[in-house]
Amino acid sequence: MADPKGAVRHRRPVLPVLVAVGLAVAVAWLLAERNARQWWLVPEDGRVVVKKGVLFVVGKAAFQSAEPETARTYAPVVPPQGTSLPLEASFDDRADLDRALFDLLVRWAREDIGSQQAERMERARGYLVRASRLAGLSPAQRDQLRVLHAETAFQEAVENLTQGANALRRAMEGLKLASEAQGPVAVEAATLEKTVEPLAASAGQLMLEATRFASERWRPAIPAPGSPGPSGPAPTR
């Protein structure tokens, strides 16, 4: 006859095992939830890719959104040519991600603005537009954004003044040629030439002033003799 006390002794370890399994499942679920809330900035194929954790203990995937504006904001971003990519970084929430991504975009935008090259200025404006769509920015970062938008607007104004002055100069050349040819439009051309001449002169002067301001804005500072240079104190002899 079987011993009932022995049967009880064999059944007793089942409860601790079930408790341990339940705890393990609970811990795994909590870790999976935490991982699903994580964000990453990952250097990948020459771009910086925004990734989000998956609902598992480990793992992440490129962030995707059905909302077009959000998808554009967090799409992979390409740095300026020759710029090194940042190291991979993780963030506990989207606000932290936004601030880190902002710092990256603004750093690249400053480099492009400082170049004063038209094609790079256009790219800088693109970086700033993306930065302005980030919702988790700090007040200080929003102030930086306003300043940089003002700088790109100034550079764009200088470009427009240059193009306008050059267009007026070409118009003056055409009107002068037409007025001297004694053709059917010579009188009208001479009249227009006299009207446009002061405008062209003013536009040319404005262009020169704006270009001077822009060049002085980005001129590197020259340290005084004996003062520390950009790489540290002057060497002693």
JOHUNOR-V816933 format. One record per residue. N is the residue number from 1. PHI is phi in degrees with one decimal (NA if undefined). NEAR is the number of other ideal C-beta (glycine too) atoms within 12 Angstrom. Layout:
BEGIN
N,PHI,NEAR
N,PHI,NEAR
END
This chain:
BEGIN
1,NA,6
2,-70.2,8
3,-86.0,9
4,-62.5,10
5,-65.4,11
6,-66.6,11
7,-63.3,11
8,-64.0,12
9,-60.7,11
10,-73.8,12
11,-84.5,14
12,-59.5,13
13,-68.0,12
14,-64.6,13
15,-61.6,11
16,-59.4,12
17,-64.7,13
18,-63.8,14
19,-63.2,13
20,-63.5,14
21,-63.7,14
22,-61.9,14
23,-64.0,14
24,-62.9,15
25,-64.0,15
26,-63.1,14
27,-63.7,15
28,-62.6,18
29,-65.4,17
30,-63.0,16
31,-64.8,21
32,-65.1,20
33,-62.8,17
34,-63.4,20
35,-63.6,25
36,-67.2,24
37,-90.7,22
38,-78.1,32
39,-123.5,32
40,-137.4,33
41,-110.3,36
42,-124.4,29
43,-72.3,23
44,-156.0,20
45,54.9,12
46,76.3,16
47,-130.1,20
48,-106.1,36
49,-109.5,28
50,-85.8,40
51,-125.4,29
52,-127.5,28
53,-65.7,30
54,-95.3,22
55,-78.9,20
56,-155.0,17
57,-59.5,20
58,-135.8,16
59,117.7,16
60,-152.1,26
61,-143.6,21
62,-56.7,23
63,-69.4,31
64,-131.7,18
65,-140.0,16
66,-76.8,8
67,-86.8,12
68,-56.1,12
69,-64.2,16
70,-65.7,20
71,-62.2,17
72,-69.1,20
73,-64.5,28
74,-106.8,32
75,-67.7,22
76,-54.0,25
77,-117.8,35
78,-100.1,22
79,-77.2,24
80,-59.2,28
81,-59.6,15
82,87.4,12
83,-88.8,24
84,-75.1,15
85,-78.6,23
86,-73.0,23
87,-73.8,13
88,-62.1,18
89,-140.9,24
90,-114.9,23
91,-141.1,26
92,-79.4,19
93,-150.8,19
94,-69.2,26
95,-61.8,18
96,-64.3,23
97,-60.5,33
98,-57.8,30
99,-69.0,30
100,-69.1,32
101,-65.8,40
102,-58.8,35
103,-57.3,27
104,-67.8,34
105,-63.9,42
106,-68.7,34
107,-61.0,27
108,-68.6,35
109,-64.1,38
110,-60.8,28
111,-60.9,26
112,-70.1,33
113,-63.2,35
114,-64.7,24
115,-71.4,22
116,57.8,27
117,-95.9,19
118,-58.0,20
119,-67.9,15
120,-76.1,25
121,-62.6,32
122,-63.0,20
123,-67.0,28
124,-60.8,34
125,-62.5,28
126,-63.5,24
127,-60.7,37
128,-69.7,36
129,-62.8,22
130,-64.6,33
131,-62.7,36
132,-70.2,28
133,-86.3,25
134,-75.6,34
135,-83.1,21
136,-93.7,24
137,-74.5,29
138,-81.6,18
139,-56.4,11
140,-64.2,14
141,-67.4,27
142,-65.4,22
143,-65.0,15
144,-57.7,25
145,-63.2,31
146,-62.6,19
147,-63.5,19
148,-68.6,33
149,-61.6,24
150,-64.8,17
151,-66.4,29
152,-68.2,35
153,-65.0,19
154,-63.7,23
155,-62.7,35
156,-65.0,24
157,-63.4,22
158,-62.4,30
159,-61.1,25
160,-66.2,19
161,-63.2,27
162,-62.7,25
163,-64.5,18
164,-65.5,22
165,-64.1,28
166,-66.0,18
167,-65.3,20
168,-65.3,29
169,-61.9,22
170,-65.9,17
171,-63.8,23
172,-61.3,28
173,-62.3,19
174,-66.3,20
175,-66.1,28
176,-63.3,21
177,-61.9,18
178,-67.3,22
179,-70.1,24
180,-85.1,16
181,-81.6,15
182,55.3,12
183,-88.9,13
184,-65.7,10
185,-109.7,18
186,-61.7,18
187,-65.0,17
188,-60.6,15
189,-64.4,25
190,-64.8,22
191,-64.3,15
192,-63.9,22
193,-60.5,26
194,-66.7,18
195,-72.9,16
196,-80.3,27
197,-53.7,22
198,-66.6,14
199,-65.4,22
200,-64.3,28
201,-64.9,17
202,-65.1,17
203,-64.1,27
204,-63.3,24
205,-65.9,17
206,-62.0,22
207,-62.3,27
208,-63.3,18
209,-64.3,19
210,-64.7,26
211,-65.2,23
212,-65.3,16
213,-59.9,20
214,-65.4,28
215,-68.0,16
216,-69.4,13
217,-61.8,19
218,-109.7,23
219,-71.9,12
220,-64.8,11
221,-70.0,12
222,-102.0,9
223,-66.4,14
224,-68.1,9
225,-55.5,8
226,87.1,11
227,-86.9,12
228,-61.3,13
229,-87.4,15
230,-65.6,11
231,-101.9,8
232,130.0,10
233,-65.8,11
234,-65.8,14
235,-67.0,9
236,-92.4,6
237,-109.4,4
END
